[in-house]
Amino acid sequence: MTFDPTAAADTAALPYATEPPSAPIEAEIRARPEDFRVEEIPAYDPSGEGDHLFVRFEKTSLNTPEAIKRIAIALDVDKRSAGWAGLKDRHAITEQWASFEHAKAERLVGAEIEGVRVLESARHNHKLRTGHLRGNRFTLLLRGATPEHVEPARQILDALTARGLPSYFGPQRFGRDGQNVTEAARWIVEGGRPPKPRFRRKLLVSAFQSALFNRLLADRIREGTLAAAIDGDLLQKVESGGLFVCEDPVTDTARAEAFELSATGPMFGAKMRWPEREALAREEAVLAEAGLERDDLRRFAKAGAGTRRPYRFAVLEPEVAAEPDGVRLRFTLPAGGYATTVLREIMRREVR
């Protein structure tokens, strides 16, 4: 089979994990910044001492790097020394933490920063790093939805809470018309020249890895094994994050259904841990479809070493309520989960 980058990046063709709502939900998303709210849940609290100032802030209609740049200017420190746990949506109102080395908290007292509101600060002994968060709380308004849509939305949220949210990568990962995957294939599969900028190489590898991950995840959903274990799966314990190989699919499927663990899929790379037996054969088959063998992964190891990603995420604390302007959704996702994937299931269309 010839690898088709455009098809690989076509997220609209990916199967849904839930049944369609009984009443189609037509509504606006992100019509206003306040319609999409995100609150970061940190992995730990700052210790109260150290060379790094942790700042919790709210930003409106700004991306994370720009907000951090503005805070760094107010603190009179180098923005390049700043750290943050994750990027937050631009077209939204979001809360998150960032760290700034050798910064003085008093400089923030009374400071006016356009688009940013400082909520608190405290010292810590090390920089905030990517991934240092437990998850995010989302409060979203489906503007224009009506009370009759509350029950269909609740049914989908309940189904996702029971079986898990597919950990798809959305269309923003792949660029306009899948161009990131197309460019990545010219380099990685066809042996073309890689782009010079390091960030561009990493971006293309990430898009390529994500497209193949989506492909394998879609297969699990079509066959009904999203919340199950197959022989040789690399399973991840939900509480600890530890990985182990599935030796007993019946026992491990029961644990997966209880959300004690989830199967993981590949972000293909030279240093990625591989599954065994049936699960290994599936992953190698998809890699072969893309025109690659395991040894070929070394070619882009510096731009993407590879890792495992769970095929699903828990949806926690779901709430649905009718409001004068629409239907309000509230839920919490662990780090790596996307609210747009929840909306995709509810709206039955791609959501950016």
Buried (B, 14 or more C-beta within 10 A) or exposed (E): EEBBBEEBBBBEEBEEBBEEBEBEBEBBBBBBBEBBBBBBBBBEEBEEEBBBBBBBBBBBBBBBEBBBBBBBEBBEBEBEBBBBBBEBBBBBBBBBBBBBBEBEBEBBEEBEBEBBEBEEBBBBEBBBEEEBBEBBBBBBBBBBBBEEBBEBBBBBBBBBBEBBBBBBBBBEBBBEEBBBBBBBBBBBBEEEEBBEEEEBBBBBBBBBBBBBBBBBBBBBBEEEBBBBBBBBBBBBEBEEEEBEBBBEBEEBBEBBBEBEBBBBBBBBBBEBEBBBBEBBEBBBEBBEBBBBEBEBBEBBEEBBBBBBBBBBBBBEEBEBEBEEBBBBBBBBBBBBBBBBBBBBBBBBEBBE
